[in-house]
Amino acid sequence: MKSKHAQVHFNESGTPVADHFDDVYFSNDSGIDETQHVFVAGNDLAERWQQWPNPTFVIAETGFGTGLNFLVAMRAFNEFRAANPNHPLKHLYFITTEKFPLPQDDMQRALEAFPALKAEAQALASLYPMGLEGCHRLHFDSHSTTLDLWIGDVHELLPQWHSPVNGLIDAWFLDGFAPSKNPDMWTDALFSQMARLSKTGTTFGTFTAAGIVKRGLANVGFDIKKRKGFGRKRDMLTGVFNQNNENVQHKLRLPTGPYYRYANGSLDKTSKVAVVGSGLAAATACLALVKRGVSTTLYFDGETLASGASGNPQGGFYPQLHSEASIASRIQAHSFLYARQAYDHTIAHAKANGLTSVAHDFCGVIQLSFNDKVAERQNKLAAADVWPEALIKPVDSKEVSDIAHLTLPYSGLYIGLGGWISPPQLVTAMIEEALQSGKLELKSNHTYVSHKVIEGAPHNEDSGVSTSALDADDVDIAKGDSVNGSATQKVQICFNPGEPDKCAKSDLDSNTFDSDLPQENVIADHLILALGAGAVKASDFDSLSLRPVRGQVEAIPTQSPIEQLKTVLCHKGYMTPALDDRHALGSTYVKNDLSTDVRSEETETNLATHEQALANTSIVQALQHDGQARAATRLGSPDHQPVVGALHDFNALKKHYDMLGVGKPLTSAPVLPNSLVSTLTCLGSRGLTTAPLMAEVLVSSLCKEPLPLSNDLLNAVNTSRFMTREAIRSQS
């Protein structure tokens, strides 16, 4: 997971040279002009953007290097947006790969040669990620651009890009080092993946005119053209993808059955979405939607937001990592880094715009080595050297004591980017930011009852796959072929305004409602259920195994010696530095208990947990507690991963996936039917870590945009995974 950095030196022209490949990162003559000629003009971007009918344009690049190509493209797109403010094309996605990322100092030194790009280079430097393999999604809102920087080997990464069956990429920048210097990149595998990911009409530009590149691209469906090269290079290649070329390997374009995330028609600025929930999952979903111009209404059942698990005054913010780069650890690592970027933005935005301030302190988190078993596990993690030190590193007892400002006779692991944050204030600040867009409306005291799908007017949108509404008795499964002219479907949602205790399930199937209860029915294009523990009471989730867990957190008054605490301490529980003269100390873990009353016995449990973990100190034994605490219910899943995606009656669908139980591949299975209902749930005790990235995954898929996780991680959080696993095991 920890990547190797590039080793470079700078030649007499000040151009960075890769030691491993003995090749320059850009032309000695003029790097900007080379990018402009080979990639921007080579893909005819100026002309294509003017004629582009869609809200997003996607560029993919093989070889991020110094980031020069990205910066030039971002500047060009920013200039296009400024000159065409009413154009339908609103946002640029730039997806790039890099096996050996440059150290930030070398990257900044290289870009100093281009003062015209100073503002863009500074923006990149402020978000430039650590050397961790996988996707780093970076938002440049002032430039209407999103960068997905995928660190790793291009041959391993491209197969992990989730793509609509009709393609993901609109233009390719082929900019690895020259084929003679880096033959391992320019392979048939690369060209085949380009064919899988390209739309009909997708273009490419590359500095090389080597025969292996020309033949390889032609063989997978690109119509090739030579153009005049840049500087001293006589020729370069450009081309256009023709999906109907007889050599195209269509089997690579098959969707992965129930894991395919683009079955629905795309949401856009004409869509209306209803989000149900009051916590961090709902807030992050709303913010992701309105940033894309989607009209959104947030419904929640109380007077105020963050009434559930997101209502604790303080929450520890850190990832749960293991000694191996497991799927769970990778989800945690990338979610954590994305969340830190998101929270930095929200905190800065709130401060700059006079919104609710967010109490926080990114003071770091120490996971204490408080017994022999934990010490062995932490030593194993440190020895494996899987994670960058910027993410997590071992610290001895002196370092622990220095960081914590308390004398602690324990070694541990230090997560310097972590700390604590106030979840209710964070939720409020995110919602206030979303409200500023003019695209969000709030509806308090609205308890969700149920929903049904209704038919609307015909439309001509090509969703990419044929879909239909879910019917438990007669499920029409999508086959992967395109259709036009289908009926627009809407979702009708029933709410009980103001009387949650009386809220009974309405008979939506017969379109009748209990007239004795106050009810409100709304129509939307899509419904997102981010109910948290409330999902346990909703029949929509009956086919998912949900694991509610009650947790009580103590609010200990500050006192000696914990008044000195300057970092979050974690063991079997956690303790935070003070906020408003109180420290959070938690948490209990009681399965299948939805009660939120404060219990003295759980207070004793929390104190005993801390006494046991900190047995070599007198810190907890000396504490005075006045009984102030808060309890809430978190919702988890059987595999402890979030549940994100389309919501179905998976019990009814499972029979359509019997072929998986006899060894058939996922690509032989049908994709899921169209669903107008999605969920973002089961964030468990790591909601602060996972919510922003999971919301980004969900909303990106609903808008048919690139997704910021690899396929294996997407599958691990897919709503369909439990049904799929059962189908695979059923006949094995």
ABEGO torsion letter per residue (X at the ends): XBBBBBBBBBBAAGBBBBAAAGBBABBAABAAAAAAAAAAAAAGAAAAAAABABABBBBBBBGAEAGAAAAAAAAAAAAAAAABAABABABBBBBBBBABBBBAAAAAAAAAABAAAAAAAAAAAAABBBBBBEBBBBBBAAAGBBBBBBBEBAAAAAAABBBBAAEABABBBBABBBAAABAAABBAAAAAAAAAABBBGBBBBBABABAAAAAAAAAAGBBBBBBBBBEABABBBBBBBBAABAABBAAAABBBEAABAAABBBBBAABBBBBBEABAAAAAAAAAAAAAGBBBBBBBABABBGABAAABABBBBBBBBBABBBAAAAAAAAAAAAAAAAAAAAAAAAAAAGBBBBBBBBAEBBBBBABAAAAAAAAAAAAAGABBAAABBBBBAAAAAAAAGBBBABBEBBBAABEBBBAAAAAAAAAAAAAAAGABBBBBGBBBABBBBBBBBBBABBAGBBBBBBBAABBBBBAGBBBBGBBBBBBBBBBBBGBAAABBBBBAAAGBBBAABBBBBBBBABBBBBAEAAAAABAAAAABBBBBBBBBBBBBBBBOAAAABABBBBBABBBBBBBGGBBBBOBBBBBGBABABBBAAAAAAAAAAAAAAAAABAAAAABBBAGBBBBBBBBBBAAGBBBBEBBBBAAAAAAAAAAAAAGBBAAABBBBBBBABBBBBGAEAAAAAAAAAAAAAAAAAAAGBBBABBAAAAAAABAAAAAAAAAAAAAX
